[in-house]
């Protein structure tokens, strides 16, 4: 009988903003996990994390669950923590996901993260903002928002989409209130609610049509002459030298919840060059690839 590997456990609390969450994993050793809000990163972040992977990890950057970035096999935690300086590598106590092709969703996710970062009731929750496409709802987030156009949205509470439609300016206070109300319930009531919620949540994620992953040439939502490029990575692994390379592109990059990346706002001519450079290096631009 084969023993099941233990789940990673937290080694220490994050020492300061800008430090990764440190985990002890039976397979990968010490893991440093970075959780950028909405998966949003810059060129600076990628150049820095590539250097950290080379100097303190196993030489790879890993795209992990909930749009996180990980370094594995870390051998000098103190030096790694001292080196971290890029803003988007600051670690949150919980993930805040967002639809990767929506600037509005990413912006609202940042607002939610700022308010919920110090909220104890949200410390073990996965939060998210869906642009209306259903991509984040399909991930089964615990709490969040489903945008309805530019000025209204519905709350996701305990994994279930609410019926009420709220004005954008009321969303964050309503979300915080819902999280705190659930946390304040008596243990027996909370346990019963959790059971009912998990059934509803499972039903919703199984029956909803999941949108296609944002892979390939993505121009429907961009100005004429500009595109986003979506890339998948087999098992989410990026060698440090390639992580440094994408940092040299000098564009904003979103880490998706599906072990992929979206390169934002590239001129069409430049995008052709990026495709030719990255495709031979394991970046997958075909949504139907069997390697995804």
C-alpha positions as CSV (number, residue, x, y, z in Angstrom):
1,X,0.0,0.0,0.0
2,X,1.4,3.4,-1.1
3,X,1.4,6.2,1.5
4,X,-0.3,9.3,0.4
5,X,2.0,12.4,0.6
6,X,1.1,14.8,3.3
7,X,-0.4,18.1,2.3
8,X,2.1,21.1,2.5
9,X,1.9,22.9,5.8
10,X,2.9,26.4,6.7
11,X,6.4,26.8,8.2
12,X,6.1,30.4,9.4
13,X,3.8,33.3,9.1
14,X,4.8,35.8,6.4
15,X,7.5,38.0,8.1
16,X,6.6,41.2,6.2
17,X,4.7,42.4,3.2
18,X,6.7,41.3,0.1
19,X,7.7,38.0,1.6
20,X,6.3,34.6,0.3
21,X,4.3,32.2,2.3
22,X,6.7,29.4,3.3
23,X,5.5,25.8,3.1
24,X,7.0,22.5,4.0
25,X,6.2,19.9,1.3
26,X,7.0,16.2,1.6
27,X,7.8,16.0,-2.2
28,X,9.2,19.5,-3.0
29,X,10.9,20.4,0.3
30,X,10.6,24.1,1.3
31,X,8.2,25.9,-1.0
32,X,7.9,29.7,-1.3
33,X,4.5,30.7,-2.6
34,X,3.7,34.2,-3.9
35,X,0.0,35.2,-4.4
36,X,-0.3,38.3,-6.6
37,X,-3.7,39.9,-6.4
38,X,-5.8,38.8,-9.4
39,X,-2.6,37.1,-10.7
40,X,-1.4,40.5,-11.9
41,X,2.3,40.8,-12.4
42,X,4.8,43.1,-14.1
43,X,8.0,42.6,-16.0
44,X,9.9,43.5,-12.9
45,X,8.2,40.7,-11.0
46,X,9.3,38.1,-13.5
47,X,12.9,39.2,-13.7
48,X,13.1,39.1,-9.9
49,X,11.4,35.7,-9.4
50,X,13.6,34.2,-12.2
51,X,16.7,35.3,-10.2
52,X,15.2,33.9,-7.0
53,X,14.5,30.5,-8.7
54,X,18.1,30.3,-9.9
55,X,19.7,31.4,-6.7
56,X,17.6,29.8,-4.0
57,X,15.2,27.2,-5.6
58,X,15.4,24.3,-8.0
59,X,15.7,26.5,-11.1
60,X,12.1,26.6,-12.1
61,X,9.1,28.9,-11.5
62,X,5.8,27.0,-11.0
63,X,2.3,28.2,-11.8
64,X,0.3,26.9,-8.9
65,X,-3.3,26.6,-7.8
66,X,-5.3,29.9,-7.5
67,X,-3.0,31.9,-9.8
68,X,-0.1,31.6,-7.4
69,X,3.6,31.4,-8.2
70,X,5.9,29.0,-6.4
71,X,9.6,28.3,-5.9
72,X,10.3,24.8,-4.8
73,X,13.3,23.2,-3.2
74,X,14.3,26.5,-1.5
75,X,17.6,26.0,0.3
76,X,18.1,29.5,1.9
77,X,14.9,31.0,3.2
78,X,16.5,33.9,5.0
79,X,18.4,35.1,1.9
80,X,15.4,34.6,-0.4
81,X,13.1,36.7,1.9
82,X,15.8,39.4,2.1
83,X,16.0,39.6,-1.7
84,X,12.2,40.0,-2.4
85,X,11.3,43.5,-3.4
86,X,9.0,43.4,-6.5
87,X,5.6,44.8,-5.5
88,X,3.3,42.1,-7.0
89,X,5.3,39.4,-5.2
90,X,3.8,40.4,-1.8
91,X,1.9,37.5,-0.3
92,X,-1.8,37.6,0.7
93,X,-3.2,35.4,3.4
94,X,-5.8,34.2,0.8
95,X,-6.1,34.2,-3.0
96,X,-8.2,36.9,-4.7
97,X,-8.8,35.7,-8.3
98,X,-10.1,37.7,-11.2
99,X,-11.1,37.0,-14.8
100,X,-7.8,37.5,-16.6
101,X,-9.0,39.3,-19.6
102,X,-11.0,42.0,-17.7
103,X,-9.2,45.1,-16.4
104,X,-12.4,46.0,-14.4
105,X,-12.3,42.6,-12.7
106,X,-8.7,43.0,-11.8
107,X,-9.2,46.5,-10.4
108,X,-12.1,45.3,-8.2
109,X,-10.1,42.4,-7.0
110,X,-7.4,44.8,-5.8
111,X,-10.1,46.8,-3.9
112,X,-11.4,43.6,-2.3
113,X,-7.9,42.5,-1.4
114,X,-7.1,45.8,0.2
115,X,-10.2,45.6,2.5
116,X,-10.0,41.9,3.2
117,X,-6.3,41.6,3.9
118,X,-6.8,42.3,7.6
119,X,-10.1,40.6,7.9
120,X,-9.6,37.5,10.1
121,X,-12.9,35.9,8.9
122,X,-11.5,35.8,5.4
123,X,-8.1,34.2,6.3
124,X,-8.8,30.8,4.8
125,X,-11.2,31.8,2.0
126,X,-10.7,31.9,-1.8
127,X,-12.2,35.2,-3.1
128,X,-12.8,36.1,-6.7
129,X,-14.2,38.6,-9.3
130,X,-15.9,37.2,-12.4
131,X,-16.3,39.5,-15.4
132,X,-19.6,37.9,-16.3
133,X,-18.1,35.1,-18.4
134,X,-18.5,32.5,-15.7
135,X,-14.8,31.6,-15.6
136,X,-14.2,32.5,-11.9
137,X,-17.7,31.3,-10.8
138,X,-16.8,27.9,-12.3
139,X,-13.7,27.8,-10.1
140,X,-16.0,27.5,-7.0
141,X,-14.6,30.5,-5.1
142,X,-15.9,30.9,-1.5
143,X,-16.9,34.6,-1.8
144,X,-16.8,37.1,-4.6
145,X,-18.5,39.1,-7.3
146,X,-20.0,38.4,-10.7
147,X,-20.0,41.6,-12.7
148,X,-23.2,42.5,-14.6
149,X,-22.0,45.2,-17.1
150,X,-20.2,48.3,-15.8
151,X,-22.3,49.4,-12.9
152,X,-23.8,46.4,-11.1
153,X,-23.0,42.9,-10.0
154,X,-24.1,39.9,-7.9
155,X,-22.4,38.5,-4.8
156,X,-21.0,35.1,-4.5
157,X,-21.6,34.0,-0.9
158,X,-20.4,30.7,0.4
159,X,-19.8,29.5,-3.1
160,X,-23.3,30.3,-4.3
161,X,-24.4,33.1,-6.6
162,X,-27.0,35.3,-4.9
163,X,-30.1,36.6,-6.7
164,X,-29.8,40.2,-5.6
165,X,-28.1,42.7,-8.0
166,X,-26.1,45.5,-6.3
167,X,-24.6,48.7,-7.5
168,X,-20.8,48.6,-7.9
169,X,-20.2,51.0,-5.1
170,X,-22.0,48.8,-2.6
171,X,-20.2,45.5,-3.5
172,X,-17.2,45.6,-1.3
173,X,-19.1,46.5,2.0
174,X,-21.7,43.9,1.2
175,X,-19.1,41.3,0.6
176,X,-17.3,42.0,3.9
177,X,-20.6,41.9,5.7
178,X,-21.5,38.5,4.2
179,X,-18.1,37.1,5.2
180,X,-18.4,38.4,8.8
181,X,-22.0,37.2,9.2
182,X,-21.1,33.7,8.2
183,X,-18.1,33.7,10.5
184,X,-20.3,34.9,13.4
185,X,-22.7,32.0,13.2
186,X,-22.7,29.3,16.0
187,X,-20.6,26.3,15.1
188,X,-23.7,24.0,14.7
189,X,-25.5,26.4,12.4
190,X,-22.3,27.1,10.4
191,X,-21.7,23.3,10.0
192,X,-25.2,22.8,8.7
193,X,-24.8,25.8,6.3
194,X,-21.5,24.4,5.1
195,X,-23.1,21.1,4.2
196,X,-25.9,22.7,2.3
197,X,-23.5,25.2,0.6
198,X,-21.1,22.5,-0.6
199,X,-24.0,20.6,-2.3
200,X,-25.1,23.8,-4.0
201,X,-21.5,24.7,-4.9
202,X,-20.8,21.3,-6.4
203,X,-24.0,21.4,-8.4
204,X,-23.2,24.9,-9.7
205,X,-19.7,24.0,-10.8
206,X,-20.8,20.7,-12.4
207,X,-23.7,22.2,-14.4
208,X,-22.2,25.5,-15.5
209,X,-20.5,25.8,-18.9
210,X,-16.9,26.6,-18.3
211,X,-15.5,29.2,-20.8
212,X,-12.5,28.2,-22.8
213,X,-9.2,29.0,-21.3
214,X,-7.7,32.3,-22.5
215,X,-5.1,30.7,-24.8
216,X,-3.8,32.0,-28.1
217,X,-4.5,35.3,-30.0
218,X,-7.0,37.3,-27.9
219,X,-8.2,40.4,-29.7
220,X,-12.0,40.6,-29.1
221,X,-11.6,42.9,-26.1
222,X,-8.6,44.9,-27.2
223,X,-8.3,48.1,-29.2
224,X,-7.6,47.7,-32.9
225,X,-4.0,46.9,-33.6
226,X,-3.4,45.6,-30.1
227,X,-3.8,42.0,-28.7
228,X,-3.4,39.9,-25.6
229,X,-1.6,36.6,-25.9
230,X,-2.6,33.7,-23.8
231,X,-0.2,30.9,-23.1
232,X,-0.4,27.6,-21.3
233,X,2.5,25.7,-19.7
234,X,2.7,21.9,-19.4
235,X,2.2,21.2,-15.7
236,X,2.8,24.9,-15.1
237,X,6.6,24.7,-15.1
238,X,8.7,27.6,-16.4
239,X,12.5,27.3,-16.3
240,X,14.1,30.4,-14.7
241,X,15.8,31.5,-17.9
242,X,12.4,31.6,-19.7
243,X,10.8,33.4,-16.7
244,X,13.6,36.0,-17.1
245,X,12.9,36.1,-20.9
246,X,9.2,36.9,-20.5
247,X,10.2,39.6,-18.0
248,X,12.4,41.2,-20.8
249,X,9.2,41.6,-22.9
250,X,8.3,44.5,-20.7
251,X,4.6,43.9,-20.7
252,X,2.1,43.3,-17.9
253,X,1.4,39.5,-17.4
254,X,-1.6,37.9,-15.6
255,X,-1.2,34.5,-14.0
256,X,-4.4,32.6,-14.6
257,X,-6.0,30.1,-12.3
258,X,-5.5,27.4,-14.9
259,X,-1.6,27.3,-15.0
260,X,-1.4,29.8,-17.8
261,X,-0.3,33.3,-18.5
262,X,-1.8,36.3,-20.4
263,X,0.5,38.8,-21.9
264,X,-1.4,42.1,-22.2
265,X,-1.6,44.9,-24.7
266,X,0.9,44.0,-27.3
267,X,1.1,45.5,-30.8
268,X,0.0,42.9,-33.4
269,X,3.4,42.9,-35.1
270,X,5.2,42.5,-31.8
271,X,2.8,39.7,-30.8
272,X,3.9,37.7,-33.9
273,X,7.5,37.9,-32.8
274,X,6.6,36.9,-29.2
275,X,4.8,33.8,-30.5
276,X,7.8,32.8,-32.6
277,X,10.1,33.2,-29.7
278,X,8.0,31.6,-26.9
279,X,6.4,28.7,-28.7
280,X,9.6,26.7,-29.2
281,X,10.3,27.2,-25.5
282,X,7.3,25.3,-24.2
283,X,4.7,28.1,-24.1
284,X,1.5,26.7,-25.6
285,X,-0.7,28.9,-27.7
286,X,-3.1,26.3,-28.9
287,X,-6.1,25.8,-26.6
288,X,-6.7,22.3,-28.0
289,X,-3.1,21.1,-27.2
290,X,-3.1,17.7,-25.4
291,X,-0.3,19.1,-23.2
292,X,-2.7,21.5,-21.4
